[in-house]
Amino acid sequence: MAKRANQNINFPIVLRMQGWLLLIEAAFMLLPLFVSWYFDEMGSLQAFIYSTVITAAAGAAMAFGIKPHSTSMHKREGLILTGIIWVFFSLFGMLPYLFSSTFDNVTDAFFETMAGFTTTGSSVIRYVEEIPHGVLFWRAMTQWIGGMGIILFTLAVIPMLNQKGGIALFNAEVTGITHERLRPRVSQTAKDLWLIYIGLTALLTLLLYLGPMNWFDAICHAMTTTSTGGYSTKNIGLDYWQSSYVFIVVIIFMFIGGVSFSLIAAAMRGNFKRIRHNNTLRWYCMTTLITTVGIFAYMWYMGFLDTHSERFVYSAFDTLSAITSTGFSTFDYENSGEFVTVVLMVMMFFGGMAGSTSGGAKIDRLIVQLKHTANEFYRVLHTNSVRAVHIDGKPVPSHVVSKVHTFFTVYILIIMVVALYLTFYGIPVFDAMYTSMSAISNVGIGHGVTGSGGSWVALHPGAKWVLAFEMMVGRLELFTVLVIFTRSFWKKD
């Protein structure tokens, strides 16, 4: 029998890097601390002082107190660090909620924080507008940090990781069936991606501020839109402003949020040829357009809303909110019949493009799956034929196609298992399926018990912990987290 490999995994360097990451989280907490001071919210200010000190102390103890014999990080260390950091960030990130008395229990505080960092956006806060500004800012910031990725930010600000497992960390956190780097060095790629991300957030903040929002609401909604997270500072979300301008601006940036950042980088470099010939982008655009038109036609047929312009804006908004996993909700689709509910459920499942901030299984995988299925039908008539799946004129390696099949199988299996678990707490089957899919797809839109007629608050604590784990698994696209629980991971090669 092979010996366990836990001796050859460099745990000290994993814990030391964990410490550096907590120091970064403590630094992020200084921003909502300043917001609390600006709005003269002493309770919130005190909460962030405590949270920052505790997080910084824990991070410093691990970063400077642990002296690993080797600073090398390989694939296993990268996977462990990537998986555990989302848990640690949520555990320390929930402290402001507890110290400010936003929540009186760990379950809800952890759930809200994990829903933030994974950009799921499913909230257990009943009355958002009663929450202090500093806490609301931190709530929006958790989505902004998680949108581009905790590890990716660290790769950008700690260049030494480029030589110490940077590629393993990059591949473990970045979404998609393949991982494209903009530059040869991982740290430079991470820096470029974050600069684009910050630029889009700043631009959206300005555009929202030029509308009916004040600076605080504009910044918060810019962070949660760019990250495709969906948290709002108002109980009724964007409907609070009753502004077509706000809806249209957010629609545009939700769409951008579903586009691969490598394509956005290409556009910024003036490489529009690559964009024109990108097959996945065409699929994303056509899927969005067809779904929008379908919902628009249904709303027109059913007589919902008063004008065609309202119907188009709302149908486009809810389509992009679902496919990009942003989770903003406007039109009450639950009371409009099952058609819209099911259509948005399908959009939630597939999501936007790989390499974007959106959740879901990703439309790239859908294309591979459909093209492979077409090839299998062709082989029924032409048994000896050999046909590869092509994306953008390039053949997809067979091992990538196999990984896509496995991904869909595991993805659906998790949805079903968690849904079955939720029914144990008395949740209706369809509501349980919808809630489970929303969690793993990082959407945050509920249905029935967790929808407009109910709330995620009502879920049993046992359900909340499982859904929080499902959110993390979905954000890291299954394999990064689940492989840690396999026997082979802990065995020597």
C-alpha positions in Angstrom: 0.0 0.0 0.0 1.4 3.4 -1.0 2.4 5.8 1.8 0.5 8.9 2.5 2.0 12.0 0.8 1.1 14.5 3.5 4.8 14.5 4.5 5.9 15.8 1.1 3.3 18.6 0.9 4.8 21.8 2.0 2.3 22.9 4.6 4.5 25.6 6.2 4.7 27.6 3.0 0.9 27.2 2.5 0.3 28.6 6.0 2.8 31.3 5.5 1.2 32.4 2.3 -2.2 32.2 4.0 -0.8 34.7 6.5 0.2 37.2 3.7 -3.3 36.8 2.3 -4.9 37.7 5.6 -2.7 40.8 5.9 -4.1 41.8 2.5 -7.6 41.2 3.7 -6.9 43.4 6.8 -5.6 46.1 4.5 -8.9 45.9 2.5 -10.8 46.4 5.8 -9.3 49.8 6.2 -11.5 51.2 3.4 -14.9 50.4 5.1 -13.3 51.6 8.3 -12.7 55.0 6.7 -16.3 54.9 5.3 -17.6 54.3 8.9 -15.6 57.2 10.1 -16.8 59.5 7.3 -20.5 58.7 8.1 -19.8 59.1 11.9 -21.0 55.5 12.6 -19.1 54.8 15.8 -20.4 51.2 16.2 -19.4 50.3 12.7 -16.0 52.0 13.1 -15.3 50.1 16.3 -16.3 46.8 14.5 -13.8 47.4 11.7 -11.1 48.4 14.1 -11.5 45.1 16.0 -11.8 43.1 12.8 -8.7 44.7 11.2 -6.6 44.2 14.3 -7.6 40.5 14.7 -7.2 39.7 11.0 -3.8 41.5 10.8 -2.6 39.8 14.0 -3.5 36.4 12.7 -1.9 37.1 9.3 1.3 38.5 10.8 1.6 35.5 13.1 1.4 33.1 10.2 3.5 35.2 7.7 6.4 36.0 10.1 6.1 33.3 12.7 6.2 30.3 10.3 9.7 29.6 8.8 9.3 26.9 6.1 12.4 24.9 5.2 11.6 25.3 1.5 9.7 28.1 -0.2 8.7 26.0 -3.2 5.1 25.6 -4.1 3.8 23.0 -6.5 0.4 21.9 -7.8 -0.8 20.3 -4.5 0.2 23.3 -2.4 -1.5 25.6 -4.9 -4.7 23.7 -4.8 -4.7 23.5 -1.0 -4.0 27.2 -0.6 -6.6 28.2 -3.2 -9.3 26.1 -1.5 -8.5 27.1 2.0 -8.1 30.8 1.4 -11.8 31.2 0.5 -12.7 29.6 3.8 -10.2 31.8 5.8 -11.2 35.0 4.0 -14.9 34.3 4.9 -14.1 33.4 8.5 -12.2 36.6 9.1 -14.4 38.6 6.7 -17.5 37.8 8.7 -16.1 39.6 11.8 -17.4 43.0 10.9 -20.9 41.6 10.6 -20.6 40.1 14.1 -18.9 43.0 15.8 -21.4 45.5 14.3 -24.4 43.3 15.4 -25.6 42.9 11.8 -25.9 39.3 12.6 -26.1 37.6 16.0 -24.9 34.2 14.9 -21.9 32.7 13.0 -24.0 30.8 10.5 -25.7 33.9 8.9 -22.5 35.9 9.1 -20.4 33.2 7.4 -23.1 32.6 4.7 -23.4 36.3 3.9 -19.6 36.6 3.6 -19.1 33.5 1.5 -22.0 34.7 -0.7 -20.1 37.9 -1.1 -16.6 36.6 -1.9 -18.0 34.0 -4.3 -20.2 36.8 -5.9 -23.3 34.6 -5.4 -25.2 37.5 -3.9 -27.8 35.4 -1.9 -28.4 37.5 1.2 -29.7 36.7 4.6 -30.1 40.4 5.5 -33.8 41.3 5.7 -33.6 45.1 5.8 -30.5 46.3 3.9 -31.2 50.0 4.4 -30.9 49.6 8.2 -27.3 48.4 7.9 -24.5 51.0 8.6 -22.7 52.4 5.5 -19.4 50.9 6.5 -20.8 47.4 6.6 -22.7 47.9 3.3 -19.4 49.0 1.8 -17.6 45.9 3.1 -20.4 43.8 1.8 -20.0 45.2 -1.7 -16.2 45.0 -1.4 -16.3 41.3 -0.7 -18.0 40.7 -4.0 -15.5 43.0 -5.8 -12.5 41.2 -4.3 -14.0 37.8 -5.1 -15.1 38.8 -8.6 -11.6 38.9 -10.0 -10.2 36.5 -7.4 -8.4 36.5 -4.1 -5.4 34.6 -5.3 -5.2 36.6 -8.5 -4.9 39.8 -6.5 -2.1 38.3 -4.4 -0.2 37.2 -7.6 -0.4 40.9 -8.7 0.9 42.4 -5.5 3.4 39.7 -4.4 5.6 39.1 -7.4 7.7 36.4 -5.6 4.8 34.0 -6.1 5.6 34.0 -9.8 8.6 31.8 -9.0 6.9 30.0 -6.1 3.9 28.2 -7.5 2.3 31.2 -9.3 1.2 29.1 -12.3 -0.4 26.5 -10.1 -2.3 29.2 -8.2 -3.3 30.9 -11.4 -4.7 27.7 -12.9 -6.5 26.8 -9.7 -8.5 30.0 -9.4 -9.0 31.3 -13.0 -12.2 30.0 -14.5 -12.5 28.2 -17.8 -11.7 25.0 -19.8 -8.2 26.5 -20.6 -6.2 29.2 -18.9 -4.9 32.0 -21.1 -2.2 34.3 -19.9 -1.9 37.8 -21.3 1.9 38.0 -20.5 4.6 35.3 -20.0 4.8 36.1 -16.3 1.8 35.1 -14.2 2.2 38.1 -11.9 2.1 40.5 -14.9 -1.0 38.8 -16.3 -2.6 39.2 -12.9 -1.7 42.8 -12.7 -3.0 43.5 -16.2 -6.3 41.8 -15.4 -6.7 43.8 -12.1 -5.9 47.1 -13.9 -8.7 46.4 -16.4 -11.0 45.4 -13.6 -10.3 48.6 -11.6 -10.7 50.7 -14.7 -14.1 49.2 -15.5 -15.2 49.7 -11.9 -14.1 53.4 -11.9 -15.8 54.1 -15.2 -19.1 52.5 -14.0 -18.9 54.5 -10.7 -18.6 57.7 -12.7 -21.5 56.8 -15.0 -23.8 55.9 -12.1 -22.8 59.0 -10.2 -23.7 61.1 -13.2 -27.2 59.6 -12.9 -29.5 59.6 -9.8 -27.1 57.9 -7.4 -24.9 59.5 -4.8 -21.2 58.6 -4.6 -21.7 55.9 -2.0 -24.4 54.0 -3.9 -22.5 54.5 -7.2 -19.3 53.0 -5.8 -21.1 50.0 -4.1 -23.2 49.2 -7.2 -20.2 49.6 -9.5 -18.3 47.0 -7.4 -21.2 44.6 -7.3 -22.0 45.0 -11.0 -18.4 44.7 -12.3 -17.9 41.6 -10.2 -21.3 40.3 -11.4 -22.2 39.9 -7.7 -25.6 41.7 -7.4 -25.6 43.0 -3.8 -27.5 46.3 -3.5 -27.6 49.1 -0.9 -31.4 49.2 -1.2 -34.1 46.7 -0.2 -35.7 46.8 -3.7 -32.5 47.0 -5.6 -32.1 49.2 -8.6 -35.9 49.7 -8.8 -35.3 52.2 -5.9 -34.1 54.9 -8.4 -36.8 54.2 -11.1 -34.3 55.3 -13.7 -34.0 53.8 -17.2 -30.6 55.4 -17.4 -29.4 53.2 -14.4 -30.9 50.1 -15.9 -29.3 50.6 -19.3 -25.8 51.4 -17.9 -26.0 48.4 -15.6 -27.1 46.2 -18.6 -24.0 47.2 -20.6 -21.6 46.5 -17.7 -23.3 43.2 -16.8 -22.8 42.2 -20.5 -19.1 43.2 -20.2 -18.8 41.2 -17.0 -19.8 38.1 -18.9 -17.1 38.6 -21.5 -13.6 37.0 -21.2 -11.2 39.5 -19.8 -8.6 38.3 -22.4 -10.9 39.6 -25.1 -11.4 42.9 -23.2 -7.6 43.2 -23.1 -7.4 42.5 -26.8 -10.0 45.3 -27.5 -8.0 47.7 -25.4 -4.9 46.9 -27.4 -6.9 47.5 -30.6 -7.0 43.9 -31.7 -10.6 43.9 -32.9 -9.9 41.1 -35.4 -9.6 38.6 -32.6 -13.0 39.8 -31.2 -14.7 39.5 -34.6 -13.5 35.9 -35.1 -14.2 34.7 -31.6 -16.8 32.0 -31.8 -17.6 31.9 -28.1 -18.4 35.6 -28.1 -20.8 35.2 -30.9 -22.6 32.4 -29.0 -22.7 34.6 -25.9 -24.2 37.5 -27.9 -26.7 35.4 -29.8 -27.8 33.5 -26.6 -28.4 36.8 -24.8 -30.2 38.3 -27.8 -32.5 35.3 -28.4 -33.4 35.0 -24.7 -34.1 38.7 -24.4 -36.4 38.6 -27.5 -38.1 35.5 -26.2 -38.9 37.0 -22.8 -39.9 40.3 -24.5 -42.4 38.4 -26.7 -43.8 36.5 -23.7 -44.2 39.7 -21.7 -45.9 41.4 -24.7 -48.2 38.4 -25.2 -49.1 38.2 -21.5 -49.6 42.0 -21.3 -46.9 42.6 -18.6 -45.8 46.3 -18.3 -47.1 49.2 -20.3 -44.7 49.9 -23.1 -42.4 48.0 -25.5 -39.4 50.0 -24.2 -40.1 48.9 -20.6 -40.5 45.3 -21.7 -37.3 45.3 -23.7 -35.2 46.9 -20.9 -36.6 44.5 -18.2 -36.2 41.4 -20.4 -32.6 42.3 -21.3 -31.9 43.2 -17.7 -33.1 39.9 -16.3 -31.5 37.9 -19.1 -28.1 39.4 -18.5 -28.6 39.2 -14.7 -29.1 35.5 -15.0 -26.6 34.5 -17.7 -23.8 36.6 -16.0 -24.8 35.4 -12.5 -25.1 39.0 -11.3 -28.4 38.2 -9.6 -30.0 41.7 -9.8 -33.7 41.2 -10.0 -36.3 43.6 -11.3 -39.4 42.2 -13.0 -41.3 39.7 -10.8 -40.8 36.7 -13.1 -42.1 34.2 -10.4 -45.6 35.6 -10.9 -45.3 35.8 -14.7 -45.6 32.0 -15.2 -43.2 29.2 -15.4 -41.8 30.1 -18.9 -39.6 33.0 -17.8 -38.6 31.1 -14.6 -37.3 28.1 -16.6 -35.6 30.2 -19.3 -33.7 32.1 -16.7 -32.9 28.9 -14.9 -31.2 27.6 -18.2 -29.3 30.9 -18.5 -28.1 30.6 -14.9 -26.8 27.1 -15.6 -24.6 27.9 -18.6 -23.4 31.4 -17.5 -21.1 33.7 -19.5 -17.7 33.2 -21.0 -14.8 31.5 -19.4 -12.2 34.0 -18.1 -15.0 36.4 -17.1 -16.3 37.3 -13.6 -19.6 35.5 -14.3 -20.5 32.1 -12.8 -22.3 29.1 -14.2 -20.9 26.2 -16.1 -19.7 28.7 -18.8 -20.9 28.9 -22.4 -17.5 27.7 -23.7 -18.2 24.3 -22.2 -21.7 24.3 -23.7 -20.2 24.8 -27.2 -17.7 22.0 -26.7 -20.5 19.7 -25.4 -22.9 20.5 -28.3 -20.2 20.1 -31.0 -19.0 16.8 -29.5 -22.6 15.6 -29.4 -23.0 16.5 -33.1 -19.9 14.5 -33.9 -21.3 11.5 -32.1 -24.5 11.6 -34.2 -22.3 11.8 -37.3 -20.4 8.7 -36.1 -23.6 6.7 -35.9 -23.8 6.9 -39.8 -20.0 7.0 -40.4 -18.6 4.6 -37.8 -14.9 4.9 -38.8 -14.8 8.7 -39.1 -12.6 10.8 -36.9 -13.8 14.3 -36.2 -12.4 16.7 -33.6 -14.2 19.5 -31.9 -13.1 22.9 -33.2 -13.4 26.2 -31.4 -12.3 29.4 -33.3 -10.8 27.1 -36.0 -8.6 25.3 -33.6 -9.1 21.6 -32.6 -9.9 21.1 -28.9 -7.6 18.3 -27.4 -9.5 15.1 -26.5 -8.5 15.4 -22.8 -10.2 18.8 -22.7 -13.3 17.4 -24.2 -13.3 14.6 -21.7 -12.8 17.1 -18.8 -15.8 19.1 -20.1 -18.0 15.9 -20.0 -16.8 15.2 -16.4 -17.4 18.8 -15.4 -21.1 18.7 -16.5 -21.6 15.3 -14.9 -20.2 16.4 -11.5 -22.0 19.8 -11.8 -25.4 18.2 -12.3 -24.7 15.6 -9.7 -23.9 18.2 -7.1 -27.0 20.2 -8.0 -29.2 17.1 -7.5 -27.5 15.9 -4.3 -27.7 19.4 -2.6 -31.3 19.7 -3.8 -32.2 16.4 -2.3 -30.5 17.5 1.0 -32.6 20.7 1.0 -35.8 18.7 0.6 -34.9 17.1 4.0 -35.8 20.5 5.5 -39.2 20.6 3.9 -38.3 22.7 0.8 -40.4 21.9 -2.3 -38.5 19.9 -5.0 -38.4 22.7 -7.6 -37.5 25.3 -5.1 -34.7 23.1 -3.9 -33.4 22.5 -7.4 -33.5 26.2 -8.2 -31.8 27.2 -5.0 -29.1 24.6 -5.5 -28.4 25.6 -9.1 -28.4 29.3 -8.0 -25.7 28.5 -5.4 -23.4 26.5 -7.5 -23.8 28.9 -10.4 -23.1 31.9 -8.1 -26.2 33.7 -9.1 -28.1 34.3 -5.9 -31.6 34.4 -7.4 -34.0 32.3 -5.5 -37.4 30.8 -6.2 -40.4 30.1 -3.9 -39.0 29.5 -0.4 -35.8 31.6 -1.3 -37.4 33.8 -4.0 -39.5 36.9 -4.0 -42.2 35.2 -1.9 -39.7 34.0 0.7 -36.1 34.6 1.7 -32.7 32.8 2.1 -33.1 33.9 5.8 -35.7 31.3 6.3 -33.4 28.4 5.5 -32.3 26.0 8.2 -28.7 26.6 9.5 -27.7 23.2 8.2 -28.9 24.2 4.7 -27.0 27.4 4.8 -23.7 25.7 5.6 -24.1 23.3 2.8 -25.1 26.0 0.3 -22.1 28.1 1.4 -19.8 25.2 0.6 -21.6 24.7 -2.7 -21.0 28.4 -3.6 -17.3 28.0 -3.0 -17.2 24.8 -5.1 -19.0 26.6 -7.9 -16.8 29.6 -7.8 -13.6 27.5 -8.1 -15.3 25.3 -10.7 -15.5 22.0 -8.9 -12.1 20.3 -9.4 -10.0 22.8 -7.4 -11.9 22.0 -4.3 -13.2 18.5 -4.8 -9.8 17.0 -5.8 -8.6 17.7 -2.2 -11.2 15.2 -0.9 -9.9 12.4 -3.2 -7.6 9.7 -1.9 -5.2 10.1 -4.8 -4.5 13.7 -3.8 -2.9 12.6 -0.5 -0.9 9.8 -2.0 2.6 9.9 -3.5 2.8 9.9 -7.2 
